Amino acid sequence: MNEALICYCTCPDAPTARRIANILVGEGLAACVAIVPGLTSVYRWQGVVESADEVLLMVKTDRAHYPALEQAVRREHPYELPEVVAVSIAAGSPQYLTWLHASLH
């Protein structure tokens, strides 16, 4: 079975997060997207330490769908350089992982 992933992506606000989540699930690139509000990010951008209130997307997908998912996020995201990083799901409920894979197109 294809490797399951969780992708993280920060968004500037809830409407942007919901729009991107709906696109990813609607296009079959994600089985599920959890939207987590209340995130504060501290980061270095163009040599300056910045901070921003953001909303986190936790996107459940697989390795085969990751390239198209990243492309969709980059296309739809308002940031010049959106965060799109993925980590492998080392273990999970077999039933959940079966559902995850079956939900992708």
FIMAR-782807 format. One record per residue: residue in three letters; x, y, z of N, C-alpha, C, CB in turn; residue number from 1. Coordinates in Angstrom, 2 decimals. Atoms other than C-alpha are relative to their C-alpha. Last residue first. Glycine has a CB too. Example, Ala and Ser with C-alpha at 12.3 -4.5 7.8 and 13.67 -1.06 7.14 Angstrom:
% residues 2
[site "SER",[-0.82,-1.19,-0.06],[13.67,-1.06,7.14],[-0.77,1.09,0.73],[0.41,0.46,-1.42],2]
[site "ALA",[0.89,-1.19,0.00],[12.30,-4.50,7.80],[0.90,1.20,0.00],[-0.99,0.03,1.25],1]
END
This chain:
% residues 105
[site "HIS",[0.27,0.27,1.43],[-8.54,9.88,-6.36],[1.25,0.12,-0.82],[-1.07,0.97,-0.54],105]
[site "LEU",[-0.80,-0.80,0.92],[-8.07,9.60,-2.57],[-0.29,-0.41,-1.44],[1.50,-0.17,0.31],104]
[site "SER",[0.59,-1.31,0.17],[-10.77,8.35,-0.22],[0.73,0.89,-0.99],[-0.07,0.69,1.31],103]
[site "ALA",[1.20,0.13,0.84],[-9.82,4.67,-0.57],[-0.63,1.35,-0.30],[-1.02,-0.91,0.68],102]
[site "HIS",[-0.40,0.32,1.37],[-6.31,5.43,0.73],[-1.20,-0.09,-0.94],[0.76,-1.32,-0.03],101]
[site "LEU",[-0.80,-1.10,0.55],[-7.60,7.18,3.85],[0.33,-0.27,-1.46],[1.30,0.20,0.82],100]
[site "TRP",[0.92,-1.07,0.38],[-10.30,4.52,4.45],[0.75,1.17,-0.64],[-0.78,0.49,1.23],99]
[site "THR",[0.73,0.50,1.17],[-7.68,1.75,4.39],[-0.98,1.07,-0.49],[-0.77,-1.31,0.35],98]
[site "LEU",[-0.90,-0.12,1.15],[-5.51,3.84,6.73],[-0.64,-0.53,-1.28],[1.30,-0.75,0.28],97]
[site "TYR",[-0.13,-1.41,0.36],[-8.41,4.27,9.14],[0.88,0.15,-1.24],[0.58,0.81,1.17],96]
[site "GLN",[1.27,-0.44,0.58],[-9.25,0.55,9.13],[0.08,1.46,-0.45],[-1.15,-0.19,1.01],95]
[site "PRO",[0.13,0.52,1.37],[-5.62,-0.43,9.64],[-1.28,0.46,-0.68],[0.05,-1.52,0.03],94]
[site "SER",[1.07,1.00,0.06],[-5.42,1.92,12.64],[-0.12,-0.52,-1.43],[-1.35,0.59,0.48],93]
[site "GLY",[1.36,-0.50,-0.13],[-2.16,3.77,12.35],[-0.99,-1.14,-0.04],[-0.31,1.02,-1.10],92]
[site "ALA",[0.97,1.04,-0.38],[1.59,3.42,12.24],[-1.37,0.65,0.12],[0.41,-0.70,1.33],91]
[site "ALA",[-0.74,1.23,-0.30],[4.61,5.30,10.90],[-0.94,-1.15,0.34],[0.96,0.24,1.15],90]
[site "ILE",[0.76,0.60,-1.09],[2.53,8.03,9.23],[0.61,-1.37,0.25],[-1.55,-0.10,-0.36],89]
[site "SER",[0.55,1.32,0.20],[5.20,9.75,7.15],[-0.81,-0.43,1.23],[1.11,-1.02,-0.29],88]
[site "VAL",[-0.64,1.02,-0.82],[5.73,13.45,7.51],[-0.73,-1.32,-0.22],[-0.01,0.40,1.51],87]
[site "ALA",[0.69,1.26,-0.25],[4.93,16.10,4.94],[0.84,-0.90,0.89],[-0.33,-0.71,-1.32],86]
[site "VAL",[-0.94,1.03,-0.41],[5.81,19.76,4.55],[-0.79,-1.25,0.35],[0.89,0.47,1.19],85]
[site "VAL",[0.59,1.28,0.36],[3.97,22.51,2.70],[1.05,-1.05,0.32],[-0.45,-0.06,-1.54],84]
[site "GLU",[-0.53,1.20,-0.64],[4.67,25.95,4.14],[-0.81,-1.20,-0.49],[-0.07,0.11,1.56],83]
[site "PRO",[0.80,0.70,-1.00],[3.66,28.61,1.66],[0.74,-1.21,0.57],[-1.34,-0.44,-0.61],82]
[site "LEU",[-0.64,1.28,-0.25],[6.34,30.74,-0.03],[-0.80,-0.75,1.07],[1.48,0.19,0.44],81]
[site "GLU",[-1.03,0.15,1.02],[4.82,33.85,-1.62],[0.66,-1.38,0.10],[1.05,1.11,0.12],80]
[site "TYR",[-1.39,-0.27,-0.37],[1.80,33.41,0.65],[0.93,-0.19,-1.20],[0.44,-0.91,1.16],79]
[site "PRO",[-0.38,-1.40,0.21],[-1.73,33.70,-0.84],[1.47,0.31,0.34],[-0.89,0.89,0.81],78]
[site "HIS",[-0.43,-0.66,-1.24],[-2.19,29.94,-1.26],[0.43,1.44,-0.26],[1.15,-0.78,0.65],77]
[site "GLU",[1.12,-0.62,-0.70],[-4.23,28.53,-4.16],[0.40,0.88,1.19],[-0.92,-1.06,0.48],76]
[site "ARG",[0.88,-0.73,0.93],[-1.53,27.62,-6.71],[-1.03,0.84,0.76],[-0.72,-0.98,-0.95],75]
[site "ARG",[-0.79,-1.13,0.53],[1.08,26.63,-4.09],[-0.85,0.87,-0.92],[1.24,-0.51,-0.75],74]
[site "VAL",[-0.20,-0.96,-1.09],[-1.52,24.49,-2.30],[0.75,1.22,-0.53],[0.77,-0.65,1.18],73]
[site "ALA",[1.29,-0.65,-0.27],[-2.58,22.83,-5.55],[0.14,1.04,1.11],[-1.07,-1.05,0.38],72]
[site "GLN",[0.27,-0.92,1.11],[1.05,22.10,-6.54],[-1.31,0.76,0.24],[-0.07,-0.78,-1.34],71]
[site "GLU",[-0.90,-1.15,-0.15],[1.77,20.59,-3.13],[-0.27,1.04,-1.08],[1.47,-0.45,-0.04],70]
[site "LEU",[0.46,-0.75,-1.17],[-1.31,18.37,-3.42],[0.86,1.24,0.20],[0.03,-0.89,1.26],69]
[site "ALA",[1.16,-0.78,0.45],[-0.33,17.32,-6.96],[-0.57,0.83,1.15],[-1.08,-0.94,-0.56],68]
[site "PRO",[-0.40,-1.03,0.98],[3.13,16.27,-5.73],[-1.17,0.87,-0.48],[0.65,-0.66,-1.21],67]
[site "TYR",[-0.70,-1.17,-0.53],[1.73,14.61,-2.56],[0.40,1.02,-1.07],[1.23,-0.45,0.74],66]
[site "HIS",[0.78,-1.21,0.21],[-0.84,12.33,-4.21],[0.74,1.27,0.43],[-1.31,-0.10,0.74],65]
[site "ALA",[0.35,-0.13,1.42],[1.44,9.31,-4.65],[-0.72,1.30,-0.30],[-0.86,-1.18,-0.43],64]
[site "ARG",[-1.16,-0.46,0.78],[2.97,9.82,-1.20],[-0.34,0.21,-1.47],[1.14,-1.01,0.13],63]
[site "ASP",[-1.05,1.02,0.17],[-0.35,9.57,0.58],[1.07,0.53,-0.94],[-0.60,-1.33,-0.54],62]
[site "THR",[-0.13,0.39,1.40],[-2.88,11.99,2.05],[0.97,-1.17,-0.11],[0.48,1.20,-0.87],61]
[site "LYS",[-0.28,1.43,0.09],[-4.08,13.35,5.39],[-0.05,-0.43,-1.45],[-1.01,-0.82,0.85],60]
[site "VAL",[0.57,0.62,1.20],[-3.76,17.15,5.59],[0.40,-1.47,-0.05],[0.47,0.74,-1.28],59]
[site "MET",[-0.60,1.33,-0.13],[-3.22,18.89,8.92],[-0.68,-0.86,-1.05],[-0.16,-0.60,1.47],58]
[site "LEU",[0.67,1.10,0.67],[-3.95,22.55,8.11],[0.81,-1.26,0.26],[-0.16,0.26,-1.54],57]
[site "LEU",[-0.75,1.16,0.48],[-2.79,25.11,10.64],[-0.92,-0.99,-0.69],[0.73,-0.68,1.17],56]
[site "VAL",[0.86,1.18,-0.13],[-4.33,28.56,11.07],[0.76,-1.15,-0.63],[-1.42,0.23,-0.67],55]
[site "GLU",[0.32,0.82,1.17],[-2.07,31.57,11.58],[-0.97,-1.11,0.38],[1.28,-0.59,-0.62],54]
[site "ASP",[1.08,0.89,-0.38],[-1.23,34.44,13.89],[-0.43,-0.74,-1.25],[-1.20,0.78,0.66],53]
[site "ALA",[1.32,-0.16,0.60],[2.06,35.87,12.71],[-0.98,-0.98,0.63],[0.06,-0.20,-1.53],52]
[site "SER",[0.99,0.90,-0.60],[5.58,36.41,13.96],[-1.36,0.32,-0.60],[-0.03,0.15,1.58],51]
[site "GLU",[1.40,-0.43,0.08],[8.65,37.83,12.25],[-0.86,-0.93,0.85],[-0.50,0.02,-1.47],50]
[site "VAL",[0.85,0.89,-0.78],[12.41,37.60,12.71],[-1.40,0.60,0.05],[0.57,-0.22,1.45],49]
[site "VAL",[0.66,-0.62,-1.14],[14.03,39.52,9.86],[-0.84,-1.04,0.73],[-0.89,1.19,-0.45],48]
[site "GLY",[-0.95,-0.48,-0.98],[16.58,38.24,7.35],[-0.58,0.63,1.25],[0.86,0.96,-0.64],47]
[site "GLN",[-0.83,-1.02,0.61],[14.17,37.89,4.43],[0.88,0.70,1.04],[-0.87,1.02,-0.73],46]
[site "TRP",[0.36,-0.25,1.39],[11.77,35.90,6.59],[0.79,1.19,-0.50],[-1.52,0.25,-0.16],45]
[site "ARG",[-0.88,-0.98,0.62],[12.81,34.32,9.89],[-0.40,0.12,-1.47],[1.52,-0.41,0.14],44]
[site "TYR",[-0.83,0.47,1.09],[10.00,32.57,11.73],[0.91,1.13,-0.49],[-0.87,-0.54,-1.16],43]
[site "VAL",[-1.15,-0.90,-0.07],[7.69,32.75,14.74],[1.02,-0.54,-1.00],[0.60,0.10,1.47],42]
[site "SER",[-1.26,0.43,0.59],[4.29,31.15,14.12],[1.04,1.10,0.18],[-0.17,-0.35,-1.50],41]
[site "THR",[-0.91,-1.12,0.20],[1.28,31.63,16.35],[1.31,-0.54,-0.51],[0.20,0.82,1.32],40]
[site "LEU",[-1.43,0.26,0.11],[-1.49,29.06,15.97],[0.75,1.33,-0.13],[0.30,-0.92,-1.22],39]
[site "GLY",[-0.70,-0.46,-1.19],[-5.03,29.70,17.21],[1.49,-0.24,0.01],[-0.58,-0.64,1.17],38]
[site "PRO",[-0.18,-1.45,-0.17],[-7.00,27.67,14.71],[0.92,0.30,1.18],[-1.37,0.68,0.20],37]
[site "VAL",[-0.32,-0.30,-1.39],[-6.50,24.00,13.74],[0.24,1.50,0.14],[1.26,-0.82,0.48],36]
[site "ILE",[-0.32,-1.43,-0.05],[-8.18,22.88,10.51],[0.14,0.38,1.47],[-1.11,0.87,-0.71],35]
[site "ALA",[0.35,-0.59,-1.29],[-8.09,19.10,10.05],[0.47,1.45,0.00],[0.63,-0.81,1.20],34]
[site "VAL",[-0.85,-1.12,-0.41],[-8.01,18.06,6.40],[-0.55,0.52,1.33],[0.03,1.14,-1.09],33]
[site "CYS",[0.52,-0.81,-1.10],[-9.30,14.65,5.37],[0.97,1.14,0.24],[-0.21,-0.85,1.29],32]
[site "ALA",[1.15,0.72,-0.54],[-8.84,12.21,2.49],[-0.72,0.84,1.04],[0.43,-1.35,0.62],31]
[site "ALA",[-0.04,0.23,-1.44],[-6.63,14.62,0.62],[-1.25,-0.77,0.40],[0.09,1.34,0.79],30]
[site "LEU",[-1.42,-0.01,-0.36],[-5.82,14.95,-3.09],[0.21,-0.25,1.49],[0.62,1.32,-0.39],29]
[site "GLY",[-0.46,1.35,-0.31],[-9.32,13.90,-4.14],[1.47,-0.09,0.33],[-0.29,-0.90,-1.15],28]
[site "GLU",[-0.77,0.51,1.13],[-10.02,17.23,-5.88],[0.55,-1.41,0.26],[1.14,0.94,-0.32],27]
[site "GLY",[0.84,0.04,1.20],[-12.79,18.03,-3.40],[0.71,-0.57,-1.22],[-0.50,1.38,-0.32],26]
[site "VAL",[0.90,1.15,-0.14],[-10.61,17.12,-0.43],[-0.85,-0.15,-1.26],[-0.90,0.15,1.25],25]
[site "LEU",[-0.80,1.22,-0.10],[-7.80,19.43,-1.52],[-0.87,-1.24,0.12],[0.93,0.09,1.19],24]
[site "ILE",[-0.58,0.31,1.31],[-10.17,22.18,-2.72],[0.75,-1.33,0.07],[0.95,1.13,-0.46],23]
[site "ASN",[1.09,0.46,0.88],[-12.23,22.11,0.48],[0.53,-0.37,-1.38],[-1.08,1.08,-0.13],22]
[site "ALA",[0.41,1.33,-0.46],[-9.07,22.32,2.63],[-1.08,-0.57,-0.92],[-0.52,0.06,1.45],21]
[site "ILE",[-1.03,0.94,0.45],[-7.78,25.26,0.55],[-0.37,-1.43,0.41],[1.38,0.38,0.57],20]
[site "ARG",[0.02,0.06,1.47],[-11.04,27.18,0.99],[1.01,-1.02,-0.51],[0.29,1.40,-0.60],19]
[site "ARG",[1.18,0.76,0.42],[-11.30,26.34,4.69],[-0.04,-0.16,-1.52],[-1.28,0.68,0.50],18]
[site "ALA",[-0.19,1.40,-0.40],[-7.73,27.50,5.39],[-1.17,-0.86,-0.47],[0.15,-0.11,1.53],17]
[site "THR",[-0.99,0.57,0.92],[-8.22,30.72,3.42],[0.20,-1.47,0.29],[1.35,0.75,0.11],16]
[site "PRO",[0.60,0.15,1.33],[-11.43,31.47,5.34],[0.96,-0.60,-1.03],[-0.48,1.35,-0.49],15]
[site "ALA",[0.94,1.13,0.10],[-9.73,30.63,8.68],[-0.65,-0.11,-1.39],[-1.08,0.13,1.06],14]
[site "ASP",[1.29,-0.18,-0.66],[-6.78,33.01,8.31],[-0.91,-1.20,-0.27],[-0.67,1.31,-0.48],13]
[site "PRO",[0.11,-1.27,-0.72],[-3.14,33.39,7.24],[-1.29,0.18,0.78],[0.13,1.11,-0.97],12]
[site "CYS",[0.78,-0.96,0.78],[-2.64,29.71,6.40],[-0.17,1.28,0.80],[-1.39,-0.60,-0.39],11]
[site "THR",[0.59,-1.11,-0.74],[-0.11,27.19,7.67],[-0.67,0.96,-0.96],[1.08,0.72,0.84],10]
[site "CYS",[0.03,-1.23,0.77],[0.40,23.87,5.89],[-0.62,1.08,0.87],[-0.79,-0.17,-1.35],9]
[site "TYR",[0.29,-1.19,-0.78],[1.28,20.53,7.40],[0.10,1.22,-0.90],[0.95,0.13,1.21],8]
[site "CYS",[-0.64,-1.21,0.49],[1.09,17.30,5.45],[-0.46,1.18,0.86],[-0.34,0.25,-1.51],7]
[site "ILE",[0.69,-1.18,-0.52],[0.31,13.99,7.12],[0.80,1.20,-0.48],[-0.14,-0.03,1.58],6]
[site "LEU",[-0.69,-1.20,-0.46],[1.39,11.07,4.99],[-0.95,0.94,0.72],[0.66,0.72,-1.18],5]
[site "ALA",[0.90,-1.05,-0.47],[0.36,7.50,4.16],[0.82,1.15,0.59],[-1.00,-0.55,1.05],4]
[site "GLU",[-0.33,-0.59,-1.30],[2.85,5.38,2.18],[-0.96,1.15,0.34],[1.45,0.51,0.00],3]
[site "ASN",[-0.72,-1.26,0.11],[1.18,3.55,-0.75],[0.20,0.62,1.38],[-0.74,0.97,-0.93],2]
[site "MET",[0.85,-1.19,0.00],[0.00,0.00,0.00],[0.89,1.24,0.00],[-0.97,0.00,1.23],1]
END
